[in-house]
Amino acid sequence: MEQDIKTSMDLHTESEIPWTITANLGDGIAAPSGELLQSAVEPFTTVPGEARREEIDALTVTSEKEIRELVSADVNVGFNTAAVATSAQTHMENNLSVSDRSSTIVFKGRFVWDPALASPLPRLTAEARSLYERDPSEFHSAHGHYFIGGFTKEAELTIFARVIATSRESVREISAEVKAGIQSVGWKADASVATDIEKLARSQNCKIELDLLKTGMSDDKDSEVPGLTLSEVPDHVKDFQKRAVGTKTKALLVHYTRVEPKISTKTDVSAEMYEKANHFYENCVVARVLRSRLPKYYAKHNMEKLLKDIEDDALKHVPRDLSGNIGKLYDLSDRIENWLSDFEKLETYRRLWQNVNAAPGTQNGTKWGVTLWDDPELSGLEVDSKSESLRKPYTKPGWQKGSLKIEVPHRKICGIELKSNKGHAGSHNLRNGGLNKDFVEFGFKSEYDRGFNWTVKVWSVPEDMAHFALDEL
């Protein structure tokens, strides 16, 4: 999709991006790269307000949907999408556990001070004003589109509570208890609630792993504490609340038009390019978090390489100032969306094989694996069915014997159902093949002086959708 991206986009007159350690009040900021540039305004100072408020939230992460919520909360802070996406990914990739048998409760408790913002706003320097009048493009190259007019100061406590269980039902039950009690444990430092949750988890054979992050304290002591138990959290909460002094977390940006109305809010970056890049980087972070969940076979056989190729190509074709070719960005967006779609497809097949393993059947049974297909979680699978019958009528005194083999080349059997089509069925046994094989063979024997009539039905999926290790199910 080729088109000229030099169509103007209107910038907001106020914005914000994450504060960096090299930032200073008055620094120029280029949009949309977030690059720090020379100041164009006269020096000024400002101080944060004394008042602070508490903000508390908790989210149970069980799927891509919740991961995306966490990513969006970070990526949508301001416009520096590439840098914010990388920051958002760093802590989530290492601390989230998401599967059918695990979930992560992410709890955040923070103190937020009143923002510090210049009042009145500073004036442009004489040199900067003269430069803009001579050459607006040179002005933006030297000083960007915004200046840092203030900052927000915060202190934040983040708890990643990973619930790992032997069944989906246990994960849901314990996760609900953890989420219901995490505010009491993680902000009110209630040790009794922690003890009660741990007892319940042990009774369900569940494990709870916790990592804790603290920012905005008077020093860096215990700022990252991995491997905690729930009962150890309250002491860390008290420590955080005692030592929380806040650090600068967001740079509050003011567009130059606020101090010099002649300066336009227009920029050469197209709205389409900007919005597409936002969505692309969000997808990249989600993919990086999900990457740790990839089954080993599929990670090795191209899924990890495909993701790396996408990221490498993004560095080549999507510069931070979004001056690249929008057609390349559309191509990258399609590729990352296909990667996520392939991941979700693998997750659906993983659920199938989990269900198959939970119903192994017996040699003389009549059902093996999955034989009912009304579960909405298994929709969209490439399932084929095949039936064959074997009938041996009574012909002479004695027993009638026979065997029936069904083959499904290049596929793997995920369900088998055996039905007798007459009252006196005789006996049967599964001789060979079966679940996760490309064939199944049964042997039959009638009752004395009777015949038999059996039908075998198998369900199968493509063989390349069956490469899951036992510890991945």
C-alpha positions in Angstrom: 0.0 0.0 0.0 2.0 3.0 -1.3 1.1 6.5 -0.5 2.6 9.9 0.5 2.7 10.1 4.3 3.5 13.8 4.3 -0.1 14.8 5.2 -0.5 17.0 8.2 -1.6 15.7 11.6 -2.8 18.1 14.3 -1.0 17.7 17.6 -2.7 18.2 20.9 -1.6 21.3 22.7 -0.9 19.2 25.8 0.5 15.7 26.1 2.7 13.5 28.3 5.4 10.9 27.9 7.4 8.8 30.4 10.0 10.9 32.3 13.6 9.9 31.5 16.6 10.5 33.7 18.2 12.8 31.2 15.1 15.1 30.9 15.0 18.6 32.3 12.2 21.2 32.6 12.1 23.3 29.5 13.7 20.7 27.2 12.2 20.5 23.7 10.5 17.3 22.7 10.1 16.1 19.1 6.8 14.5 18.1 6.2 11.6 17.6 9.7 10.3 18.4 9.9 11.7 21.9 13.5 12.7 21.3 14.9 15.3 23.8 16.1 18.5 22.1 17.4 21.9 23.0 15.2 24.2 25.1 13.4 27.0 23.3 11.9 28.7 26.4 13.3 30.9 29.1 14.4 29.1 32.3 11.6 28.4 34.9 11.1 26.2 37.9 8.1 24.5 39.4 7.4 22.3 42.4 4.9 19.4 42.8 1.9 19.8 45.0 2.0 18.6 48.6 -1.3 16.8 48.3 -1.3 13.2 47.2 -4.0 10.6 46.4 -4.1 6.9 46.4 -4.9 4.8 43.3 -5.5 1.0 43.5 -6.4 -1.5 40.8 -6.1 -5.2 40.2 -6.4 -7.2 37.1 -6.5 -11.0 36.6 -4.6 -11.9 33.5 -5.8 -15.1 31.9 -5.6 -14.4 28.2 -4.4 -12.1 25.4 -7.3 -9.8 26.1 -6.0 -8.8 29.6 -2.4 -8.7 28.4 -3.5 -6.1 25.8 -5.2 -4.1 28.6 -2.0 -3.9 30.5 0.0 -3.0 27.4 -2.5 -0.4 26.3 -2.3 1.4 29.7 1.4 1.9 29.1 1.7 2.3 25.3 -1.1 5.0 25.2 0.9 7.3 27.5 1.9 10.0 25.1 3.2 9.4 21.6 6.6 7.8 21.8 5.2 4.4 20.9 8.4 2.4 20.2 10.2 3.4 23.4 7.0 3.0 25.6 6.3 -0.4 24.0 9.8 -1.6 24.9 9.4 -0.3 28.5 5.9 -1.9 28.8 7.2 -5.2 27.6 10.2 -5.5 30.0 8.4 -6.1 33.3 5.4 -8.0 31.8 7.4 -10.5 29.9 9.3 -11.5 33.0 6.4 -11.6 35.5 3.3 -12.8 33.7 2.2 -16.5 33.6 -0.8 -17.1 31.4 -2.2 -20.5 30.4 -5.2 -22.8 30.9 -3.6 -23.8 34.2 -2.1 -20.5 35.4 -3.0 -16.9 35.7 -1.4 -13.7 37.0 -3.1 -11.2 39.3 -1.4 -7.8 38.7 -2.0 -5.4 41.7 -0.9 -1.8 41.6 -1.1 0.6 44.5 0.3 4.0 44.0 0.6 7.5 45.6 0.1 10.3 43.1 1.1 13.8 43.9 -0.6 16.9 42.4 1.2 17.7 39.1 3.9 20.3 38.9 3.2 22.6 36.0 4.7 25.9 35.1 2.4 28.9 35.9 2.6 31.2 34.2 4.0 29.5 31.1 7.5 30.6 30.1 8.2 32.7 27.0 10.2 31.7 24.0 13.8 32.9 24.0 14.6 35.6 21.5 16.9 33.3 19.6 14.2 30.6 19.2 11.5 33.1 18.2 13.9 34.5 15.5 14.7 31.0 14.2 11.0 30.1 13.9 10.3 33.4 12.0 13.2 32.6 9.6 12.6 28.8 9.1 9.8 26.9 10.9 11.3 23.6 9.8 14.7 24.4 11.3 13.0 25.5 14.5 11.2 22.1 14.9 14.4 20.3 14.0 16.3 22.1 16.8 13.5 22.4 19.4 10.8 19.9 18.5 7.1 20.6 18.9 6.7 20.6 22.7 8.6 21.6 25.7 8.6 19.9 29.1 6.4 22.2 31.2 6.1 20.1 34.3 6.0 16.6 35.7 4.0 14.1 37.6 5.5 12.5 40.7 4.4 9.0 41.8 5.4 6.1 44.0 4.1 2.7 43.0 3.9 -0.8 44.4 3.3 -3.6 41.9 2.6 -7.2 42.9 2.6 -10.0 40.3 0.8 -13.0 41.9 1.1 -16.1 39.7 -1.4 -18.8 40.4 -0.4 -22.2 39.1 -2.7 -25.2 39.4 -3.5 -28.7 38.0 -6.8 -27.7 36.5 -8.6 -24.7 35.0 -11.2 -24.9 37.7 -8.7 -24.6 40.5 -6.9 -21.7 38.7 -10.2 -19.8 38.4 -11.2 -20.4 42.1 -7.8 -19.5 43.6 -7.3 -16.5 41.3 -10.7 -15.1 42.3 -9.7 -15.5 46.0 -6.3 -13.8 45.4 -7.9 -10.9 43.5 -10.6 -10.5 46.1 -8.0 -10.4 48.9 -5.0 -8.8 47.2 -6.1 -5.2 48.2 -6.2 -6.2 51.9 -2.8 -8.0 51.6 -1.1 -5.7 49.2 -2.2 -2.3 50.5 -3.7 -2.8 53.9 -0.9 -5.2 54.9 -3.5 -7.7 56.4 -1.5 -10.9 57.2 -4.5 -12.9 58.2 -6.0 -12.6 54.8 -2.8 -13.8 53.3 -2.8 -16.8 55.6 -6.3 -17.8 54.7 -5.6 -17.6 50.9 -2.5 -19.7 51.3 -4.4 -22.4 53.2 -7.1 -22.5 50.5 -4.4 -22.7 47.8 -2.7 -25.7 49.5 -6.1 -27.5 49.8 -6.5 -27.2 46.0 -2.9 -28.2 45.3 -2.2 -24.7 43.9 1.0 -22.8 44.0 1.2 -19.0 44.4 4.4 -17.2 43.3 4.9 -13.5 43.9 7.2 -10.9 42.6 7.1 -7.3 44.0 8.3 -4.0 42.5 8.6 -0.7 44.3 9.3 2.6 42.7 9.4 6.1 44.1 11.0 5.3 47.5 13.6 7.2 49.4 16.2 4.7 48.2 16.5 1.6 46.1 16.6 -0.9 48.9 14.3 -3.9 48.1 13.0 -2.2 45.0 12.6 -5.6 43.3 11.8 -8.6 45.5 11.2 -11.9 43.6 10.1 -15.2 45.0 7.9 -14.0 47.9 5.1 -15.9 49.6 1.8 -14.1 50.2 2.5 -14.0 53.9 5.7 -12.1 53.3 4.0 -9.3 51.4 2.5 -7.2 54.3 5.9 -6.3 55.7 7.0 -5.1 52.3 3.8 -3.0 52.0 4.5 -1.3 55.3 8.1 -0.6 54.2 6.9 0.9 50.9 4.2 3.1 52.4 6.8 4.3 55.0 9.5 5.2 52.5 7.4 6.4 49.6 8.5 9.9 48.6 7.7 9.8 44.8 9.8 10.2 41.7 9.1 11.9 38.4 7.2 9.5 36.2 5.7 11.5 33.4 6.9 14.6 31.6 4.0 17.0 31.1 4.3 18.5 27.6 3.1 21.9 26.4 3.0 22.7 22.7 4.8 25.8 21.6 1.6 27.3 20.2 0.6 27.9 23.9 3.4 30.4 24.3 3.6 31.6 20.7 0.3 31.3 18.7 2.1 31.7 15.4 3.6 28.3 15.8 1.3 25.7 14.1 0.2 22.4 15.7 0.5 20.8 12.3 3.1 18.1 11.8 4.3 16.2 8.7 3.4 12.8 10.3 0.0 11.5 9.0 -2.7 10.5 11.5 -2.9 7.1 9.7 0.8 6.4 10.1 0.6 7.4 13.8 -2.4 5.3 14.6 -1.1 2.3 12.7 2.2 2.5 14.5 0.5 2.6 17.9 -1.5 -0.5 17.1 1.6 -2.3 15.7 3.8 -1.6 18.7 1.0 -2.7 21.0 0.7 -6.0 19.1 4.5 -6.4 19.3 4.5 -6.2 23.1 1.6 -8.7 23.4 3.5 -11.1 21.1 6.7 -10.8 23.2 4.8 -11.6 26.3 3.1 -14.6 24.7 6.4 -15.8 23.2 7.3 -17.5 26.5 4.1 -19.5 26.3 5.0 -21.0 22.9 5.2 -24.8 22.8 8.8 -25.9 22.3 8.3 -27.5 18.9 6.6 -24.4 17.4 9.0 -22.0 19.0 11.9 -23.9 17.4 10.2 -24.4 14.1 9.8 -20.7 13.0 7.5 -18.9 15.5 10.4 -17.3 17.4 12.2 -16.5 14.2 9.1 -15.0 12.6 8.7 -12.6 15.5 12.4 -11.6 15.5 12.2 -11.0 11.7 9.2 -8.7 12.2 11.0 -6.8 15.0 14.2 -6.4 12.9 12.2 -5.2 9.9 10.4 -2.7 12.1 13.8 -1.2 13.1 14.6 -0.8 9.4 11.3 0.5 8.1 9.6 2.3 10.9 11.9 5.1 12.3 11.0 6.7 15.6 9.9 9.9 13.8 7.5 7.8 11.7 9.0 9.1 8.5 9.0 5.7 6.9 6.9 4.2 4.1 3.3 3.5 5.3 3.1 0.5 3.0 5.9 -1.2 4.9 4.1 -0.5 8.1 0.9 -2.1 6.8 2.9 -5.1 5.8 4.5 -5.3 9.3 1.1 -4.9 10.9 -0.3 -7.8 8.8 2.6 -10.0 9.8 2.3 -9.4 13.5 -1.5 -9.9 13.4 -0.9 -13.2 11.5 1.6 -14.2 14.2 -0.9 -13.5 17.0 -3.6 -15.4 15.0 -1.3 -18.4 14.7 -0.5 -18.3 18.4 -4.2 -18.3 19.2 -4.7 -21.2 16.8 -2.0 -23.2 18.7 -3.7 -22.4 22.0 -7.0 -23.8 20.7 -5.2 -27.0 19.6 -3.4 -27.1 23.0 -6.8 -27.1 24.7 -7.9 -29.9 22.4 -5.0 -32.1 23.3 -5.4 -31.3 27.0 -9.0 -32.7 26.7 -7.7 -35.7 24.8 -5.2 -36.5 27.5 -7.9 -36.2 30.1 -9.9 -38.9 28.4 -7.5 -41.7 27.5 -10.1 -44.5 27.6 -9.4 -48.2 28.1 -8.5 -51.1 25.8 -12.0 -52.5 26.1 -13.9 -49.2 26.3 -16.1 -47.5 23.7 -14.8 -43.9 23.8 -11.4 -42.4 23.7 -10.4 -38.7 23.6 -12.9 -36.0 22.4 -16.1 -37.3 20.9 -18.4 -34.3 21.6 -17.7 -31.1 19.7 -20.1 -28.5 21.3 -17.4 -26.8 23.4 -17.1 -23.2 22.1 -13.4 -23.2 23.2 -12.7 -25.8 20.5 -14.4 -23.9 17.7 -12.4 -23.3 14.5 -10.4 -26.5 14.6 -9.7 -28.4 11.3 -11.4 -31.6 12.5 -12.3 -34.3 10.1 -14.4 -37.4 10.9 -14.3 -40.8 9.3 -16.5 -43.9 10.0 -16.3 -47.5 9.0 -18.3 -50.6 9.9 -17.6 -54.3 10.2 -20.4 -56.8 10.1 -20.0 -60.6 10.5 -23.4 -62.5 10.4 -23.8 -65.9 12.0 -22.9 -68.6 9.5 -22.1 -71.7 11.5 -21.8 -72.8 15.2 -18.9 -71.1 17.0 -17.5 -67.6 17.2 -17.2 -65.0 14.5 -13.9 -63.0 14.6 -12.6 -60.0 12.6 -10.6 -56.8 12.8 -11.1 -53.2 11.5 -8.5 -50.6 10.8 -9.1 -47.0 10.0 -6.2 -44.9 8.7 -6.0 -41.1 8.5 -2.8 -40.2 6.6 -1.0 -37.0 7.6 -3.4 -36.5 10.5 -3.6 -37.4 14.2 -6.6 -39.0 15.8 -8.0 -37.0 18.7 -11.3 -38.9 19.3 -12.6 -42.4 18.8 -16.1 -43.8 19.3 -17.1 -47.5 19.0 -20.8 -48.5 18.6 -22.4 -51.9 18.4 -25.3 -52.0 15.9 -26.9 -55.1 17.4 -28.0 -56.3 20.8 -25.5 -59.2 21.3 -22.3 -57.3 20.6 -19.6 -59.8 21.8 -16.2 -58.5 22.8 -13.7 -56.0 21.4 -10.3 -54.6 22.1 -8.2 -51.8 20.8 -5.3 -53.7 19.2 -3.1 -51.0 17.9 -2.8 -47.2 17.1 -5.3 -44.9 18.7 -5.1 -41.4 20.1 -2.4 -39.2 18.6 -1.7 -41.8 15.9 -2.6 -41.8 12.3 -4.6 -45.1 12.5 -6.5 -47.2 14.9 -7.2 -51.0 14.8 -9.8 -53.0 16.7 -10.3 -56.7 17.1 -13.8 -58.2 17.5 -15.2 -61.5 18.6 -18.9 -62.5 18.7 -20.8 -64.4 21.4 -21.1 -68.1 20.7 -23.3 -68.9 17.8 -23.9 -65.2 17.0 -22.6 -62.6 14.6 -21.5 -59.0 15.3 -21.9 -55.5 13.8 -19.7 -52.7 14.9 -19.1 -49.1 13.7 -15.9 -47.2 14.4 -15.8 -43.4 14.1 -12.6 -41.3 14.5 -12.0 -37.6 14.6 -8.6 -36.2 13.5 -6.7 -33.0 13.1 -3.7 -32.1 10.9 -0.5 -33.8 12.2 1.3 -30.4 12.3 -1.2 -29.4 15.0 -0.3 -32.2 17.4 3.3 -31.4 18.5 2.8 -30.7 22.2 5.0 -32.2 24.9 3.2 -33.7 27.9 4.5 -31.0 30.2 2.9 -28.4 27.9 -0.6 -29.9 28.3 
